[in-house]
């Protein structure tokens, strides 16, 4: 682990802590990757089906591993996420000492400020959260799936979209954090925003699935716990790593051969790049699960009654463009505009028996996709102008964010162009 010697010592100490606490670590070790931070590397050849890590669940930080008297202090409805972040902020220091060696290798809040869009609105001149939750200029340049903002038209809010985990991502994340903040302030009114939000984001970016079957959480976002050492594993789509847990042990098994020096990845789930960016602070150059959504564009075409009909047939929202092209849901909802209601309902029940979708519907799909493609061109133009200003004025702050935004919008442009070419 070449680099910062003091920090490397922390990682070495943490490795020793893990081994002394019953971790089985076979052929892998933490490693610093230039420009990307920490990850996991193969220290020898690892064969398929070989177990790389066994981690005792007794070492996890979960709602069940902290004192009940601490948990009971919070008002009903307080999220597990909030309580765990509050415990890291206000918990008994002697109790938290158990994980002190691990906490030394966590990323810093400064790193989060650059990588996580939720913190971009913070000002270096003020303390505490920006309130009410707002979106700064850089956040408004995020893709619409993240920030609900468009350059080419004014979005009409639709409550139904907020039920989709992959849309309005930043808006929903802000609400979760601010709700947590309010609940924690009711118990600890002198809580420091920077410290609490840092711990909340540690949990948000590094947690693993954890479920107490006797007391399952109402919100799936709360089925979480922090798992030592496994949080070194970075994400890639369809990673050849099988993750299982049996109530006693978390096990990580290789599902393909890895050569010495290969980075070891796991998959956090089939997430598109905007979700990865907002929730985890990164996105992938190659992501088979990437997608953008046409919902805001499509909903402009329909009345409230139309939307209710679409909802009743399970065709309301989640209109994707993926690397494979436009989803069949988009074609079906376009047909709704040009088919008699009875014919459309028959088509929904059995698309194969109803022939091809109307030609007008195909043209409508093309128009919807072109609208997103035009949006990407406008965003790229604005970002290039901002990048030029930063370069000419030698203003370093914000340049990395603008570069990342530009890279993401170019991905979206290419995704839309590819989908358009498929139906041209």
Buried (B, 14 or more C-beta within 10 A) or exposed (E): BEEEEEBBEBBBBBBEBBEEBEBBBBBBBBBBEEEEBBBBBBBEEBEEEBBBBBBBBEBBBBBBBBEEEBBEBBEEEBBBBBBBBBBBBBBEEEEBEEBEBBBBBBBEBEEBBBBBBBBBBBEEEEEEBBEEBEBBEBBBBBBBBBBBBBBEEEBEEBEBBBEBBBBBBBBBBBEBBBBBBEBBBEBBEEBEBBBBBBBBBBBBBBBBEBBEEEEEBEEEBBBBBBBBBBBBBBBBBEBBBBBEBEEEBBBBBBEEBBEEEBBBBBBBEEBBBBBBBBBBBBBBEEBEBBBBBBBBBBBEBBEEEBBEBBEEBEBBBBBBBBBEBBBEBBBBBBBBBBBEEEEBBBBBEEBEEBEEBBEEBBEBBBEBBBBBBBBBBEBBEBBEEBBEEBEEEEEEEBBEBBEBBBEBBBBBBEBBBBBBEEEE
